[in-house]
Structures are given as C-alpha cells and as structure tokens.
Amino acid sequence: MTTTEQQVLDRIERARRRAPRVREEHITLAHGAGGKATQTLVEDVFAGAFANPALEPLDDGAVLELGESRMVMTTDSYVVSPVFFPGGDIGDLAVNGTVNDLAVSGARPLYLSAGFILEEGFPVADLRRITASMAAAARRAGVAIVTGDTKVVQRGRGDGCYITTTGAGLADRSGGLGAARVRPGDAILVSGPVGDHGVTVMLARGELDLAADVVSDTAPLHEPVAALLDALPEEVHMLRDATRGGVATVLNEVAQAAGVAMTVHESAVPVRPAVNGACELLGIDPLYVACEGRFVAFVDGDHADTALGALRSHPQGRDAALVGRVEAAPSGLVLLKTAFGGTRIIDLLVGDPLPRIC
C-alpha cells in the first residue's frame, strides 16, 4: 500500500470514529434511502432516544428472551410508488419484507400485524387487490396476519396507500447469527441476481424513456434460508437481506459492526443483463440497487462450497454466487476488485438515486 493510500484510509477511519450527528435541520429523502444519511439518523436520533440491550445490535430483528425461548420481532413500513409493479405490489412486498427480516435473523416466521394508512379517494378495488396479494403471500410464507389498524388521511395528505407490518417469529435454532460472529476468512455469498426490484420499480414509474424485461424479485426467503441453516447450522455466521441501499450497504454495515474488511469481485456478482444495462444507462451501480428477494450470507470459508450447494438446491437460490471474502484489514472498509483489474472502495450510499422502492 502506498503512502497516499494509507493517508486516505487514515482519514476515513478518523471520520468513522466521530459520533454520528444529523446536521440537517429538516428530513430529506436521503434520510430514507438506506445509506449514510439513514445510518446517521438512526444512530443519532432513534438509537440514542430508545437505547436498550435488545435494540443495541441494530439488526433486522430484535432477539427477545422469553423464559427458555427466544422470539424475534421486527417491523417495517412500505411506501413504494407505484403500488403495483411488474412482479408484485405493495401488499406482497409488505408481507415478504417482514418475513425476510425474521428469516435472516434465524427465526421461524409465525405472525404478522398490518397497519394501513390510506389516502381519501384511494380506490376500494385497489385495496381489495392489495389485501388479496397480502393474503396469498402470507399463505406462501406460512404466517398469519393476526392484528392490524387502519387510518385514513385527507386527499393530498398521503400517497394512496402505505403499509406497516410487524412480524414475530420463534428462534428455535441453537446457533446465533450476527455481526459479532463474522471473522476474517469468511466467504461472502449472495443468494441470486441483484438489483431486480429497484430497477423494476424505477422503470414502472414511467418517468424514464427506458424499457427492460425485468420484474421484481419480491419473495419470501424463509425456505432458502432454512436450506442453508439446515446444511450448516453452526458455520453460517450472519445473514442479511439486501433491501434499501442494496448489497453494498449490507457489506458496509457488517464490515463496520464486525471491525473487518471485505473484498468483493465485481465479475462474480450476479446481475441480470437487463438490470445491468439499465444501471449503465443511468450511471447507477447495481450493488446499491435494492432487492426484495435476495440475501447476503457470511459463511465459514472452509464450507463455502457446501453453502453454495445448499442454496442452489432451492429454486430461489439456483443462481447463488460466492462474491468475495472477509479480510482482517483495512477495518470497516469494503473493497471491490473491478473487472479491469483495479480496486476501489465501495462506501455507503450517499444521496437518494432510487426513492420509494420499498
């Protein structure tokens, strides 16, 4: 490493050691994009106000001890626009997204709640279509929607339909998952092609003069996750679904939380040609584009082939790929080996190139 490169890394490390602080006076769209602004908002405002041991890991779900049992609880809100898009809609997205947060936390999804915020004038036929989609998604995932709430806001005070789902699941496996278990030598796997959902929703808005044969990857992940954990109950160290901010955000968050580095090979990352083409035209890196049916797995490096075999044995994981490795240094950084033989830093997302994708 050259002196200049080391100076750059030192500056990055000094910046990351500073306590996060929201400097803006008003909330912007970037605060909901899943990148640096979101991380700062969560850590400075919410984590500081609500601090408690269950919240502290800031994982996809909170692990709660209930006597001799462990329950995982998670919640998420869905504000996607448009509410209907190729391959899905806001309804199955709300069910699948919460089921997936439970699954990658190592839990068996059981129950969901659903809260609706509806704008005056929203078509009842569309609401029926959304709830039917939610019911079908819940049946597929083996969960029950057991409680909920509905509010209506005045015309012009909303955007049709927003949904919040909270999920509860039973963590009945002995092995725990989390950033604390990620270590140098681990293999980094993705369960399938990345970026499908974000590109689909962006094109569905009709604001761009582009067309591509691509549909959202929204789907429940509990079955491929179970296949992986059944094959390697102790060797899977962490799982995370790649939603807002995409795979790049997952890698950065885990690298920082675990105090490790990550090296990813660009040529190994599975991206569909249509998604890659759209991203190239728009100047967007597919690694930052949201998925709704893909997860990233950190697995003991000696068992990478077994992990790949387990994922590829399930239809949702047939295109799973080994994309990189966890390294000891430089701590907290994600490095990309480009197709041209160079290396660049993959940092947290700055700004909001794909608003309202979930």
N, C-alpha and C positions, 0 to 999 in steps of 0.2 A: 504494500500500500504506500502510495506517495505521501509526502508531507502535506500537500494541498488536500488530498482526500481525507487524511486524518484530521486536518483542521475543520473540514466540513462536518465530519462525523462528530467531532467535539462540540461544535456549535449546536448541532441537532440535539445532542444529549443534554446540553445545558438548558436548551429551550424546553425539553420534555420534563426536566426536573422541576420547572416552575409550577406552582399550584394553578390549576385551571381557573380561569376567570372570564365571565361573559362581559365583554367590553361594549357591546351594542346596547343602545337604550331601548330598542324595540325588537321584537321577534321578527326574523326574516324566514323566507322559505328554506334557506340553507340550514337553519336550525332543525329542520325535519328531514334532511337528506341522508342522514346516517354517517356523515363524515366528521371532520374536525369540529365544526360548529355544534353538531348534535352531541358529540362526546363532551365538549366543554359545558354545554347547557346541562346535561345530565349530571356530570360530576360536581359542577359549581352550585347549581340551584337545587336540583332534586335530591341527589345523594347527600348533600350537606344538610338539607332540611329533614330528611326522613331516615337518617343513619340508624342502622340496626344490624346485628350479625347476619340475618337472613338476606338482607339487601346487599351487603358489602361486596360480594363477588361480582355483582352487576352482570350476571349470566342471563341466558334466555329465560330461565325459570328459577324460582326460589325453592330450595330444598328445605322442607319443614319437617322437624322431628315430631311424630305423634306417638308417644309411647315407644313401642318397639318397631313401629312402622315409619316409613318416610314417604311424605307426599310432596309432589312438585306442583307449584302453582305458577301460572303465567298469564299475562294479559296483553292485548294488542288492539289498536284501533286501525280501521281501514277507511281510507278516504280517496280511493282510486278514481280517476276520471279518464275515460268514461267508465260507467259502472258495468257495462257489457263490452267484452273484447274477445277477439278470437281465442278460443281455448278455455274460456271461463268467464266469470263475472265476480262482482264484489262479494257475493254470497259464499261461493265455494272457496274464494280466497280467504275470507274471514275464518272459515272452519279449518281449512288446510293449514293456514299460517299458525294458528294457535296449537293445533295438533302437532305440527312440526317442532314448535318450541318445546313442547313436552317431550317428544320423542328424542330430540338431540340432547335433552337433559338426562336421558337414561330412564325416563318414566314410561309407564304404560298408560296412554291417554284413556280417560274414563268419562269425564263430564265437562260440559261447556255451559257458560251463560252467554247471552247475546243481548246487547243493548243497541237500540236503533235511534238515530236522530234523523228525522225525516223533514224535508222542506215542504211547506204548504204548496200544493199543486203537483206533487210527485205522483205519477200515475199508479193507481192501485194494481193495475195489471203488471207493471214492472215490479212492484213489491211482491206480488204473488210469485213471479218468476224467480226473484232473488231468494225468497224463503224456500221454494221448491229445490233450488240449487243447493241451499244450505242443508236441507234435509237429506238430499242424496249424498252430499259429501260426508255428512255425519254418519250415515249408514255405512258408507265405504270405509270410513276410519274406525268404525265400531265404537263411536261415542254417542252420548245422549245430550241433547240441549235441554237442560232441566230448569232453567230460570232465565229471566230477562227483564227488559224495561224498554219503553218507547216514549220518546219526546218528539214534539212537532214544533218547528220554528217557523217564523213568518217568511213568506215568499221573499227571496232575495237575501235572507239571513243564513242560508246554507247552500249546499250544492247537490240537491237531490236526496242522497241517502248516504249516511255514514254509519258504520257498524263497529261496535267494540265487543270483542269476545274475550272471555276469561276461561282458562282451562285448568282442570285438576287431574292429576294422574298419580299412579302408585309407582314408586321407585322400589321395585322388588328384586333388583339385581344386587349382588354383593359388591361388585366393583363400582367405584365412584368415577365420575367424569369431571374434568375441569382443567383450567389453565395451570394449576399447580402441578399437574402430572405430566405436562408437556416438557420434553427434555431434548437436548441435542442428540441427533441420530434418528429421531422420529421421522417417519415417512408422512408426506402430506398428500392426501388423496381428495379428489372431487368426484361426486357420485354420477356426474353426467355433464353434458354440454352447458356452458354458462351463458347468461345474458338473454335467454329467450323471452322471459317475462317483460323485462324493461323495454326491450326493443318492440315487442308486440304492442304494449300499451302506448308507447310513444307514437307508433305509426297509426294506431287506431284513433288517435285524436284528429287525424286528417289535417293537421297543421303543416305537414311536410309533403312535398311532391315526390314521395317515395313509395314503392310497393315492394313487399317481400313475402315469400311463402314461409311464414313463421307464425307459430301460435304460442301462447303462454304455457309454461311448464308447471303451472299450479297443480299440485297433487299432494296427498298425504305421504309422509316419509316413514311412518312407523314400521312398515314391513321391511324395506331395505335396511333400516337401522337395526331392526331385530335380527336380520340375517347376519349382519356384521358382528353384532354383540354376541350372538349365539356361537359364531365361529371363533371369536377371540374375546372371551369375557373379561380377561384381565389386560390384554395387550392394546386395547383401544383406550387412548388417554383422554381424548376430548373430541366432541362433535359440535358443529355449529352450522345452522342453515344460513345460506348466503342470500339475505334479502336486501334491505336498503344498503347501498354502498357496495354490494357485490362481494366477490371473493377477496378483493384487495382489502376491504375494510375488515373482514374476518381475520385475515392474516395479520394485519397491523394490530388489531385489538389483542389477539392472542400473543403475539410477539412481545408487546409491551407488558401485558399482565404476567407472562411467564418469565420475562427477562432473558429472552433468547432472540436469535436471528433466524431468518428464513430465506432460503434460496429457492426460487421458482424458475422453471424453464419454460419460456414462452411457447416453444414449439410443442410442449407436452400438454398445454391447456386445451381441452376440447371446446371448440366453438363452431357452431354450425356456419356453413358458408354464407347463408343469407344474413345471419346476425353479424358476422364479421364484415360483410360488405356494407351493411347499413352503418356500422360503427366507423368504418374507414371513411365513408362519405361525410359523416357528421363530426369526425375528429374525436370520437369517444373511445376510450379503452374498454374492451369487453370485460376486463377484470373488475371494473367499477359498476357494471350494469347489474341490476337486481335479478335474482332468480326467486322462484316461489315453489320449486320442487327439487332443489339440489342442496347438498350439504357438503361441508369440508370435514374430513376426518384426519386426526393426528394419531398415528398408529406406531407402535414399536417397529423400528426399521427392519428388524430381522424377520418380521411377519408381514411385510408389505404384500408379497405375492398371495399369501392366504387371504388377506383383507380384500385384495382386488378380486380374487376368485369368488369370495362370498358376495361381494356387491354385484358382480357380473352374473351371478346365478339368479338374480331377481330382475324382472323386466325393466324396472326403473333404474337399475344400475348397470345395464348392459354396456354403456359407454363410459363407465368409470375409468379414471386415469390416475396414475401416480404423477404428480406435477412438480414435486420438489422435496426438500429435506429441511429439517430443523437443524440449525447450527448454534454454536456457542456464542459467536460474536460476528458482527457488532450488535450488541444487545439492543433489542427493541426495533430493529430495522428489518424491512423486507426487501430483498434484492431480486431483480429479475434478470435472468440471463436471456438476452434477446436473440432473435433468430439470426441476427447478423454477427453474433459473437461478442457483443458488448454487454455491459452490466449497467443497470440503472436502478435507482431507488423507487420502490412503489410505496408512496406515502398515503396517508389518509386523504379521502376525498375533500377537496376544497370547492365550495360553491354548490350549485344545485343544477346539474345538467339534465336531470331526468325527474322533474317534480311529479308528485302524485302518482307514483307507480304501485303503491300498496295502501 
